[in-house]
Amino acid sequence: MKLSSFSSYVLLSLLPFTLAHPGMGDSMRDIRRAAAQIERRNSKELIGDLKTLKDSQLTAIGKDIKAILLESKSAESSVIDTSIPPGTVDSAACKADLCCVWKWISYEMTAKFNGTSGRCTKFARGAVRLGFHDAGVWSKTSTYGGADGSILLTNELDRADNNGLKDIADYTKQLYNKYNKYGVSMADLIQMGANIATVVCPLGPRIRSFVGRKDNAKAGPTGLLPGETDSADKLIKLFADKTIDAHDLVALVGAHSTSQQHFVDKARDGDPQDSTPGIWDVAFYGETTTAAPPRVLKFQSDINLSKDSRTKSEWQAFINGQGHWNADYSTSYTRLSLLGVNNINDLKECTKVLPPARKSFVSQDQAVLDLWLQGQFDQLNNMVDDAIMLTGVITTPPKVTMT
C-alpha cells in the first residue's frame, strides 16, 4: 500500500526537532531519507497493461508485478526447484510443465556463464548487457520497442550502441533455434538470460523471473540507449522517459561492477570498470569516486552520476551496501525487463529454475589478478574468466561476503 504525501509531510515536519538534540544528526538523515523514499514511491508509474487494468482484473502474477513496480514487494526470491526435470525437453511430462523447458535452458546458461576462476564469464556479462539493450530501446512516447527480442530478430545488432554483443548474440540465437519450437520466445530468452547471468555472478541477486513476452520482428527506435560520456542530466532525462527514476538509474549502472570494456577505449581492450570484474559486488561504486588500480577504466557517465546532487546520495549509500544494492537493482531491473510488454498480466513465473545465489566468493587468484590490474603484464582478455587455469596461482584468498 502506498503511503500518502501527508505521511511525507509528517516526517519532514519532524526534522527541525532533531536539531535540538545533540547526536541526532544520524536520525535526521534517516528521517530525510525515509521521506524521500516515500515521495519517490508515490511517484512510481505503472507500465504496459497494468496502467489500465483494475485490481479486480489482475492475476496473482499481475498483482505481484504491480507490487514490485510500486516497491511494496521485493523483486528477489529464494524459491528454488532442486528436483530433476520430469523428462527430456521432448517428453510429455516436460511439455506439461511450463517451466520445465526453462530448467533445461537454465542448466545450459549456468554452465556457460560460470568461469574457471569462479567469476562469471564474458558470456554472463554480455547476457546482462544484452538484456539492457533489448529492453532499453523504449520510451513513454514510443509505440513499439522494449523487451521484445528485436535486438536479435532484426538488424539492431549492427548499431554502434551494440558493439561487443556478437558473442552473446550468437550463443543466444543458438539457444533460440534449439528451444523456440517448445514455445520459448526470443524476448523471454534474453531477459531470462540476464537474470540467470546476474545470479551466476558471485554475490548477485536472484531476481523473480517471468515469461510470456511476445516477440517483435520490427527494429526498435534509435537514440534511446545511454552513452559512456553522457551528462548526468541527459541520463536522468533519458531514463525518466522510460519510467526509471534517478535512484533506480544509479542501481542499474552498478552492473558495470562485473564488466570489461572493449570499445570505449580500444587501446585498453578488456579493462574492467572496477578491481573485481566478474563479481557482482559494490566495489564499482567506491572506486568510481576514489582511486582505483591503473587498469580500471571509469566511464565519464558513471563519474557524472556519482557527483550529481540528484544521484550522489544513493551512490554513496551503495558503497557499503551490498544487500541494499541487490534489492534495489532487482526492483529496477524488473521494471526495465518489462518495458514495452503489454501483456504483463498474462505472464507466468519461472524463478524456481534459476540457480542458487552465491552469497560469498573466495578469490583464489587475487594475487595475480592484482598484478594484472596494476598493468604489470600484458592484457589477457580471458584473465577474469580463466585466471586460475592460466596461472595455477593459489594463495591465501580473500573471502568476499554479501552484507
Secondary structure by P-SEA (a helix, b strand, c coil): ccccaaaaaaaaaaaaaaaacccaaaaaaaaaaaaaaaaaaaaccccccccccccccccaaaaaaaaaaacccccccccccccccccccccaaaaaccaaaaaaaaaaaaaaaccccccccaaaaaaaaaaaaaaaccccccccccccccccccccccccccccaaaaaaaaaaaaaacccccccaaaaaaaaaaaaaaacccccccccccbbbbbcccccccccccccccaaaaaaaaaaacccaaaaaaaaccccccccccccccccccccccccccccaaaaaaaaccccccbbbbaaaaaaacccccaaaaaaacccaaaaaaaaaaaaaaaaaccccccccccccccccccccccccccaaaaaaaaaacccccccccccccccccccccbbbbbbcc
